[in-house]
């Protein structure tokens, strides 16, 4: 691959000390991840500088590279030497994924404890993997606060004062709603320890939780005209614009969540039946929805003219290594490395287009489009049951939160004041 990338000077890179023998495979790995040949050449500009840095750290062979030594070669500020920073970052991933250069990581006491607990939550209690991750983050912070790594016996002697000290430490960084989740995670962990006989029972009930009143905040809904203006403001002349328009049109038309958007696959769309399937992570079921003409046209425009998987093989250099990976996910990254989207990427795209549109959108995430869709349906006279089915709610109680925004409907069901109260109010006013 080096010969094809640098027909004249490939020996200059292949003969580099330490990393030279690995660079040919590294080029092939970069191309499989969607990097263009021009971008790969930018990485190689910093290869001689990286060799010099490794030699200063006492590295003489490829086998002598450790993760700490390699990362120590990166500039403190990546903007000081962007090519070197990118080369170190990608070589770190290549050495781990392809060459298995680094020894298997050893788990700390905290990591072992958290892994055991999250495995229990997933297999015994049936929690979703994302929920187990959130619980694990809280437990990791709690064990770190206790000093569990240096003194594992400290956990068996935990007291209510330790719990209070931990909550006082994390409380200032949390909202009341977030702190309520932290308390819930901590209580569940304490009950788990008590059931195993590691701590005395009853500690979980000694933690007070912040008061969060149901319905104290209104749903984050935008006026429907603003939603339509936001969709029109997306530039559909670029591949990324076509992708983002299709994503946000799906949210605005069906009220999908960001986590549901990124899990959609090509197999979920049944074009002839004019419907598509939405895998629902919370209920672990599937929701079938009709495919409208507008959404279908936007998806076809994206698949034909914007989806990166169709452009992975367009390399100036003939590709002779392993074929580029194929993805069945509907929406993919447009920046290297090529791969699937994460829900955070949907939020970042929403923030970017929201800023460019110049509209008065005070919310930072695309979930406001879901709320806007629900309120739009409610004001259009759609029943709560149908709205709940479209949004994938398991209970009608989850859908009733939008009733607070149906102000005109609420005014119609308000009772008249009793005659005595009305007469007294008139006398006071006069």
Secondary structure, 3 states (H helix, E strand, C coil): CHHHHCCCCHHHHHCCCCCHHHHHHHHHHHHHCCCCHHHHHHHHCCHHHHHHHHHHCCCCCHHHCCHHHHHCCCCCCCCCCHHHHHHHHHHHHHHHHCCCCCCCCCCCHHHHHHHHHHHHHHHCCCCCHHHHHHHHHHHHHHHHHHCCCCCHHHHHHCCHHHHHHHHHHHHCCCCHHHHHHHHHHHHHHHHHHHHCCCCCCCHHHHCCCCCCCCCCCCCCCCCHHHHHHHHHCCCCCCHHHHHHHHHHHHHHHHCCCHHHHHHCEHHHEECCCCEEEEEECCCCEEEEEECCHHHHHHHHHHHHHCCHHHCCCCCCCCCCCCCCCCCCECCECCCCCCCECCHHHHHHHHHHHHHHHCCCCCCCCCHHHHHHHHHHHHHCCCCHHHHHHHHCCCCHHHHHHHHHHCHHHHHHHCCCCCHHHHHHHHHHHC
